[in-house]
Amino acid sequence: MDSYRNAVKFLSENSIENEFSNKGPEHAAIVLEHMLKTAKNEIRFFSGSFNQDVTKDTDFMRELDKFLSSGKKFYLFLENLPLQEERSSALSKVIEYSKKYPNNIIYKEIPKDFTTELQSRFQSGNVYHFTVSDDTSYRVEIDKSNYKAICNFNDSNIALKLKKIFDHYFF
């Protein structure tokens, strides 16, 4: 796991244009941790419920806390908003910070039209969870159940397309 963490750290810190994959919740947590760490202005998440499988990671939680208190923009689109007692610590933290910083930290449930749009945009017809950082970094989960994803820390072409779809339905 250390070699994967070191590779992701190098790619993120140097904004290297290189598509790479991640598999499993541990890899996902590492990629998302570094997306939070290197984001200059904003980050967008489209997630099922921001569940604990990925977000329970200590390093991810540390970076999430830093990001949420930084004054940067954090937008979270959820397929479903769990009941309070079923929420992950990460989602609870987002909700808590959104009360302090309502203009910078916003979370919402997705409208039905959003999934229809995604199905038409992805060749497979699937609805993939994704994260976009600034206008350049992305992580697109191509297999939700196994947390497999394709990622890149410097591909504005794909990042901007994802951001545009997200923003159209979010704002």
N, C-alpha and C positions, 0 to 999 in steps of 0.2 A: 504494500500500500504506500510505503514511503516513496518509492520510485514514481508512482502515479502522481502523488501529491507534489513532488518536486517538478515533474514535467508540467503539470497544470500551473504551478506557481511561475515557472519560467515563461510559459506561453502568455499568461495573463499580464505579468509585470512588464513584458516586452511587447505587448500588443501584436503578437505574431499571427499572421494570416495563415492558419493551418487548421483544417477541419480534422477533428479527432472525435473519438467516441467515448462514452462512459457506459458502464454496466453496473447495475446494482445501486442500492441506496447510499452506500459509502462513497462511491465515485461521484454520485449526484451531489452529495453534500460538499465534497471537495470543490467541484466546479462552481456550485452556487456560492460557496464561501468566497471564492476568488472573484466571482462576478461582483459580489457586494463590496469586496475590498478594493477593487480597481475602478468601480463606477465613479465617474466624476460628477455627474448631475442627477441621474435618475435610473430607476430599474422598474421593470414591469414583469409581473408573474401572472401566468395563467395556470392555475392548479386545480386539482380536484377539490381538496379541502385543506391544503397546506398541512398534511398529516405528519405524524411523528416518524414515519419510516425514514425520512430524509432529515427532517428538521430537528430531530433530537440530538444531532451531532454537536458536541461542545464547541468546536471551532466555528461551525456555521452559526450557532446561537450567539457567540461572541461578536461575529461580524455583523449579524443582523441587528444586534443591540447598538453597535457603533453607527451603523448606517441610519437606523431610525432616529437616533439622537443628533445626527449630523446636519440636519437642515436640507438634505437632498430629498428629491421626490421619490416616493415609493407607492406604486400602484399594484393592487392585487385583485385579480379577477378569479372568482371561485365558482366551480360547478355547483357546489352546495356549501352553505354555511352551517357547520355542525352546531348542535345545541351547546350551550356553555360548558356543560360537564364533559362533553366529548371533544372539545377543542384541544389541539396541540398547544404546547407551551409557546411555540413560535407564533401561532395564530392569535393566541391570547395577548402576546406582546404587541403584535401589530395593532390589534384593536385598542389596547391601552394607549399606545403612542398616538393613534389616530385621534384620540380625544384631546391630547395635548397639542397636536400639530395637524388640525383638520385640513389645512390647505396643502400640506406636503405628503401626508400619509392617508391614502384612500383605499378602501376595500369595498368590493361589490360582488353580488352574485351575477353571473352572466345571463343575458337574455337568450331566449331560444334562437333568435336570428344569428347570434354569434357562432353557435355550433354549426348551423346550416352553412354559414359563410366559410368556416374552416373546412368543412367537408368538401366544398366546391373548390377550395384553393389547393388542398393537398391531393396529389395524384392518386393516392391510395383510397381517398374518400374517408379517411379516418380523422378523428379530432385529436390532435396532439397537444399535450401540455407544452408550454414553452416559457422561456424567460429571455428578456431582452434588456441589455444594459447599455445605456446611452444610445448611440446610433450604430454601434459596431459589434458588440458581443451578443451571442445568443447560445441557447441550449434548447434543442427541440427533442422532446421525449417521443421516440418512435415506437416504444413498447412500454406502455404505462405499468403493466403488471410486474415487469422486471427492471423498470427504471432505466432502460437502455435509451441513449440519446446521442445525437450528433451535436457537436459544439464547435465554436470558433470564437476567438477573442478579437478578431479584426476582419469582419466581413460585413461591410455596411450594406451591400446589396440585399442579402437575406434579412439582416437585422432591421433595416428600414421597412421592408415589406411586412414583417411581423408586427412591427410597431404601428404601422398604418392601419392594419386590420384591428389591432387591439384598441387603438385610440378612437377609431370610428364608432365602436360600440361602447367604449368606456366613458367617453366624454359627451 
